[in-house]
Amino acid sequence: MIIDSEKRDVQNMKSEYDCVVIGAGPGGGAAAATVAQAGLSTLLVERESVPRFHVGESLMPETYWPLQRLGLTDRIRNAGWQTKKSVQFVSHRGTESAPFFFSQHDERECANTWQVERSEFDKMLFDRAAECGADCVDRTRLLDVRFDANNKATGVVVRGEDDQQHEIDCKVVVDASGQQSFISNKLGLKEINPDLKKAAIWGYYRDAVRGEGDNDGATIIMNTASRKSWFWFIPMSRGITSIGCVADNDFLLKGRGTPQETYDEELAQCPGLTPRLMNATRLGDLKTAKEFSYRSTQPSGDGWVLVGDAYGFIDPVYSSGVYFALEMGVRAGDAIVEGFEKSDLSGQQLGSWAESFNTGAQWVRKLVGAFYTNGFSIGRFMKEHPEHRGCLTDILIGRIFTDDAKQMFVDMDASIARAKMEAM
């Protein structure tokens, strides 16, 4: 249930639960709903007021499956959000690739997806967790995760709007705290990828020019002329488009002007984007964020497990974040339920899903690395190897838990090596 629907008062929380989930984003909401639906006493804690703003609006088509598992596909379908049927790339010269239409690779309904309003999407998950039996509390900050002498997680300490500390005992803590990565930072497990220290500046526009026909909801990735930055173009509902610039953190945020000035300078260098904004109006101020790529050296320990960005973050370029968080949340939830059934809440049991997940996620990670390789072009690679178009579309869909990508990356590695030689 949502505790005190008006205040969600922490004083109404119990002092003990089977499972406490920290963070009500996609990973936390999915984990809480999965565990609560199995009949385990569950508390979902969110720091901010729900609904709350969050970037990351573009979904991969494979989100269909965890959403179906959570009983949300009909609600998503009826929410009125922009349908996303394709992904497209625009080169630094403004040359547009042919759209990657998902349905050409898979004619089922699950092949298409949505560009969502994250505040509404995350609240839908928050409410679903409550429907499944979880106690759901927002405006409540995690202060600490408690461990015993054997390094087993035993509970949490939180502070709500009453400004009082509350100690809650539990048998399992799910850390879905996002890039705060509470447990990973506390235990010194977080490793940042030095090659992907990125930052983003983004805003929202009305009446930006979109693609035509079935490509009107496409996520478009556009390179700037210098190839030092790229823009995302995410068409949303009500005529709004999310448009953001991503580049190395130092390049984008250090030694330059204001974020507005830097954004405008990079926009002027993006031949694929400037014509789309000729008659568009920006809504509100620009936002900035550091988008460092990182991951934890382990997904779980005795009595705790990490999901979503708390476990790791790759990069926003292929819109994998929400799908990965939902998938991890459901998988971790299943591992927790199984652990209670087996009386085994060890790190091995709670993280039993991680090896297979990481095996699939590596393909997105490798594709991100290729995208940031100087001189490498996905469009040119497709012309050289049209036989891999289906495999690349699979990865853009999120269909990554197969071995089909191996040969494509053998050929892609060779193309990358040639690109590096040409750039010398």
C-alpha positions in Angstrom: 0.0 0.0 0.0 1.0 3.7 -0.3 1.3 4.7 3.3 -1.0 7.6 4.0 -1.7 8.6 0.4 -1.5 12.3 1.2 1.7 12.3 3.4 3.1 8.8 3.0 4.1 9.3 6.6 7.2 7.3 7.7 5.8 7.0 11.2 3.3 4.5 9.8 6.1 2.2 8.6 6.7 -1.0 10.4 10.0 -1.6 12.2 10.8 -4.8 10.3 10.3 -6.1 6.8 11.5 -9.1 4.8 12.8 -6.7 2.1 13.6 -3.0 1.9 14.0 -1.4 -1.5 15.8 1.9 -1.7 14.9 4.1 -4.7 11.6 4.1 -6.7 13.0 4.3 -10.2 12.4 1.5 -12.7 14.7 -0.9 -11.0 13.4 -0.3 -7.5 9.8 -0.3 -8.5 10.2 -3.6 -10.5 12.0 -5.3 -7.6 9.5 -4.1 -5.0 6.5 -5.2 -7.0 8.1 -8.6 -7.8 9.0 -9.4 -4.2 5.7 -8.0 -2.7 3.6 -10.0 -5.2 5.2 -13.2 -3.8 3.8 -12.3 -0.4 7.0 -11.0 1.3 6.7 -7.9 3.4 8.3 -5.1 1.4 9.1 -1.5 1.9 9.8 0.8 -1.0 11.6 4.1 0.0 12.0 7.1 -2.4 14.0 10.2 -1.5 12.0 12.6 -3.6 8.3 13.4 -3.9 6.5 11.0 -6.3 6.0 11.8 -9.1 9.4 13.4 -9.7 11.3 14.5 -12.8 13.9 12.2 -14.3 15.7 12.1 -17.6 15.8 8.9 -19.7 12.6 8.9 -21.6 13.4 6.5 -24.5 12.7 2.8 -24.0 14.1 -0.2 -25.8 11.5 -2.5 -27.2 12.5 -5.4 -24.9 11.1 -3.4 -22.0 7.9 -5.1 -23.1 8.7 -8.3 -21.3 9.5 -7.0 -17.8 6.5 -4.6 -18.1 4.3 -7.6 -19.1 5.6 -9.5 -16.1 4.7 -6.6 -13.9 1.2 -6.4 -15.4 1.7 -2.9 -16.9 1.6 -3.3 -20.7 -2.0 -2.3 -21.0 -1.5 0.8 -18.9 1.6 1.8 -20.8 -0.3 1.2 -24.1 -3.2 3.4 -23.0 -1.0 6.2 -21.4 -0.9 8.2 -24.7 2.8 8.3 -24.9 4.7 8.6 -28.3 5.2 5.3 -30.0 8.8 4.5 -30.9 9.2 2.3 -33.9 12.8 3.0 -35.0 16.2 4.4 -34.3 18.2 6.6 -36.7 21.8 7.9 -36.9 23.0 11.2 -38.5 26.7 11.6 -39.3 28.9 14.6 -38.6 28.2 15.8 -42.2 24.4 15.6 -41.7 24.0 12.4 -43.7 21.1 10.4 -42.4 21.2 6.6 -42.1 18.2 4.5 -43.1 16.0 4.1 -40.1 16.4 0.9 -38.1 12.7 -0.1 -38.0 12.2 -2.7 -35.3 9.1 -4.3 -36.9 11.2 -5.2 -40.0 13.1 -7.5 -37.7 10.2 -8.7 -35.6 6.5 -8.3 -36.6 5.1 -8.9 -33.1 3.6 -6.1 -31.0 6.6 -6.2 -28.7 8.9 -4.9 -31.5 7.7 -1.3 -30.9 8.0 0.7 -27.7 7.4 4.1 -26.3 9.0 7.5 -25.5 7.7 8.0 -22.0 7.2 10.8 -19.5 9.5 9.5 -16.8 7.7 11.2 -13.9 4.5 9.4 -14.9 6.2 6.2 -15.9 8.0 5.9 -12.6 4.9 6.7 -10.6 3.1 3.9 -12.5 5.7 1.5 -11.1 5.5 3.0 -7.6 1.8 2.6 -7.6 2.1 -1.0 -9.0 4.4 -1.9 -6.2 1.8 -0.7 -3.7 -1.0 -2.7 -5.5 1.2 -5.8 -5.2 1.4 -5.2 -1.4 4.5 -3.2 -0.8 4.5 -0.3 1.6 5.6 2.7 -0.5 7.0 5.9 1.1 8.4 8.9 -0.7 10.2 12.0 0.7 12.3 9.7 2.8 16.1 9.8 2.7 18.3 6.8 3.2 21.0 7.6 5.8 22.7 4.3 6.1 22.6 0.6 5.4 23.4 -1.4 8.5 25.8 -4.4 8.4 26.6 -6.9 11.2 30.0 -8.2 12.1 29.9 -10.7 9.3 29.2 -8.0 6.7 25.6 -9.1 6.2 23.1 -6.3 5.6 20.6 -6.2 8.5 18.6 -3.1 7.9 18.5 0.6 7.0 18.3 4.0 8.7 16.1 6.5 7.0 14.9 10.1 7.7 11.4 11.3 6.6 9.6 14.6 6.6 9.3 14.3 10.4 13.1 14.9 10.5 13.5 11.8 12.7 15.7 8.9 12.2 14.0 5.5 11.8 15.8 2.2 12.0 14.2 -0.6 10.1 15.3 -4.2 10.3 15.1 -6.4 7.2 16.5 -9.6 5.8 17.3 -8.2 2.3 18.2 -4.7 1.2 17.8 -3.9 -2.5 19.9 -0.9 -3.5 18.2 0.9 -6.4 19.5 4.3 -5.4 20.5 5.2 -8.9 23.8 6.9 -9.5 24.1 7.6 -5.8 25.1 3.9 -5.7 24.9 3.9 -1.9 26.1 0.4 -1.0 28.7 0.3 -3.8 30.2 3.5 -2.6 30.0 2.5 1.1 31.8 -0.7 0.4 34.3 0.7 -2.1 33.0 -1.4 -5.0 32.4 1.3 -7.6 34.7 1.4 -10.6 34.5 4.3 -13.1 35.4 3.7 -16.7 38.1 6.3 -17.4 37.2 6.3 -21.1 33.6 7.2 -20.6 33.6 10.2 -18.3 30.7 12.0 -20.1 28.4 14.9 -19.3 25.1 16.0 -20.7 23.3 19.3 -21.2 19.7 19.0 -22.3 16.4 20.7 -22.6 12.9 20.3 -24.0 11.5 21.8 -27.2 8.0 22.3 -28.7 7.5 21.8 -32.5 10.9 20.4 -33.4 10.7 18.7 -36.9 10.4 14.9 -36.5 10.9 12.0 -38.9 8.1 11.1 -41.3 5.5 8.3 -41.1 6.5 5.5 -38.9 9.8 7.2 -38.2 8.1 10.2 -36.5 8.8 8.7 -33.0 12.4 7.7 -33.7 15.2 8.3 -31.3 17.8 10.0 -33.5 21.5 10.1 -32.6 23.2 13.1 -34.3 27.0 13.7 -34.4 28.4 17.2 -34.4 30.9 18.3 -37.1 33.8 18.1 -34.7 32.8 14.6 -33.6 33.6 15.7 -30.1 29.9 15.6 -29.0 26.6 14.2 -30.1 22.9 15.0 -29.6 20.0 12.9 -28.7 16.6 13.7 -30.3 13.7 12.0 -28.5 10.2 12.8 -29.7 7.7 12.7 -26.8 4.0 13.2 -26.5 2.1 16.5 -26.7 4.6 17.8 -29.3 7.5 18.0 -26.9 11.0 16.7 -27.9 13.9 16.0 -25.5 17.2 17.2 -27.0 20.5 16.7 -25.3 24.2 17.1 -26.0 26.7 14.5 -24.7 30.5 14.8 -24.6 33.5 14.3 -22.4 32.9 16.0 -19.1 36.0 18.2 -19.4 35.1 19.3 -22.9 31.5 20.1 -22.1 31.7 21.6 -18.6 35.2 22.9 -18.0 36.9 26.0 -19.3 34.0 27.2 -21.4 31.0 29.5 -20.8 27.7 28.8 -19.2 25.9 25.6 -20.0 23.6 27.6 -22.3 26.5 29.0 -24.2 28.2 25.7 -24.5 25.0 24.0 -25.7 24.4 26.7 -28.3 28.0 26.3 -29.6 27.6 22.6 -30.0 24.2 22.9 -31.5 25.6 25.2 -34.2 28.1 22.4 -35.0 25.3 19.8 -35.5 24.1 19.8 -39.2 21.5 17.2 -38.6 19.8 19.1 -35.8 19.8 22.8 -36.6 17.2 22.5 -39.4 14.9 20.6 -37.1 14.8 23.5 -34.6 14.2 26.4 -37.0 10.6 26.9 -35.8 10.9 25.2 -32.4 10.6 26.8 -29.0 12.6 25.7 -26.0 10.6 25.1 -22.8 12.3 26.1 -19.5 15.9 26.1 -18.6 18.6 23.6 -19.7 19.7 20.9 -17.4 23.1 19.4 -16.8 24.3 16.0 -15.5 27.5 14.0 -15.3 26.9 10.7 -17.1 30.0 8.7 -15.9 30.1 5.1 -17.0 30.8 2.8 -14.0 29.8 -0.5 -12.5 30.2 -2.3 -9.2 32.7 -5.0 -8.9 30.0 -7.3 -7.4 26.3 -7.3 -7.7 25.4 -8.6 -4.3 26.5 -9.7 -0.9 24.9 -11.4 2.1 21.5 -9.7 2.6 21.9 -7.1 -0.2 21.7 -6.8 -4.0 22.2 -3.9 -6.4 19.9 -3.1 -9.4 19.7 -0.4 -12.0 22.1 2.4 -12.0 23.2 1.4 -8.5 24.8 -1.6 -10.1 26.2 0.2 -13.1 25.6 2.7 -15.9 26.9 2.4 -19.4 26.0 5.5 -21.5 22.8 7.1 -22.7 23.5 6.7 -26.4 21.4 3.5 -27.0 18.7 4.2 -24.4 19.5 1.0 -22.5 19.1 2.4 -18.9 15.4 1.9 -18.2 15.3 -1.6 -19.8 18.4 -2.7 -17.9 16.9 -1.4 -14.6 13.5 -3.1 -15.2 15.2 -6.4 -16.2 17.6 -6.3 -13.2 14.7 -5.4 -10.8 12.6 -8.4 -11.9 15.5 -10.8 -12.0 16.7 -9.7 -8.6 13.2 -9.9 -7.2 12.9 -13.5 -8.4 16.3 -14.3 -6.8 15.1 -12.8 -3.5 11.8 -14.8 -3.6 13.7 -18.0 -4.4 16.2 -17.2 -1.6 13.4 -17.0 1.0 12.0 -20.3 -0.3 15.4 -21.9 0.1 16.3 -20.1 3.3 19.4 -18.8 1.4 19.9 -15.1 1.4 23.6 -15.2 0.6 25.3 -12.9 -1.9 25.6 -15.8 -4.3 21.8 -16.5 -4.3 20.8 -12.8 -4.4 23.1 -12.1 -7.3 22.5 -15.4 -9.2 21.0 -13.5 -12.1 24.0 -11.3 -12.7 26.3 -13.5 -14.7 23.8 -14.1 -17.5 22.7 -10.4 -17.4 26.3 -9.2 -17.7 26.9 -11.6 -20.6 24.1 -9.9 -22.6 24.9 -6.4 -21.4 28.5 -6.7 -22.7 27.2 -6.3 -26.3 25.7 -2.9 -25.5 28.9 -1.9 -23.8 30.9 -2.9 -26.8 28.6 -1.0 -29.2 29.0 2.1 -27.0 32.8 1.7 -27.2 32.5 1.5 -31.0 30.3 4.6 -31.2 33.0 6.6 -29.4 35.9 5.4 -31.5 37.3 8.2 -33.6 36.7 7.6 -37.3 34.3 4.7 -36.9 30.9 5.0 -38.5 28.0 2.7 -37.9 26.6 3.7 -41.2 29.8 2.8 -43.0 30.0 -0.4 -41.1 26.5 -1.4 -42.3 27.5 -0.7 -45.9 30.5 -2.9 -45.5 28.6 -5.6 -43.7 24.9 -5.6 -44.5 24.6 -9.1 -43.2 24.9 -7.7 -39.7 21.9 -5.3 -40.0 19.6 -7.8 -38.2 22.1 -8.4 -35.4 22.6 -4.6 -34.9 18.9 -4.1 -34.8 18.6 -6.8 -32.2 21.0 -4.9 -29.9 19.1 -1.6 -30.5 15.9 -3.5 -29.6 17.6 -4.9 -26.5 17.5 -8.5 -27.6 21.0 -9.1 -26.1 20.7 -12.4 -24.3 21.9 -14.5 -27.2 25.3 -15.3 -28.8 24.4 -14.0 -32.2 26.4 -10.8 -31.7 29.8 -12.5 -31.6 30.5 -12.6 -35.3 29.3 -9.0 -35.8 31.8 -7.8 -33.3 34.6 -9.8 -34.8 34.0 -7.8 -38.0 33.3 -4.6 -36.1 36.6 -4.8 -34.3 38.4 -5.1 -37.6 36.6 -2.0 -38.8 37.5 -0.1 -35.7 41.1 -1.1 -36.1 41.1 0.2 -39.6 39.4 3.5 -38.5 42.1 4.0 -35.8 44.8 3.4 -38.4 43.2 5.9 -40.8 42.9 8.5 -38.0 46.7 8.3 -37.2 
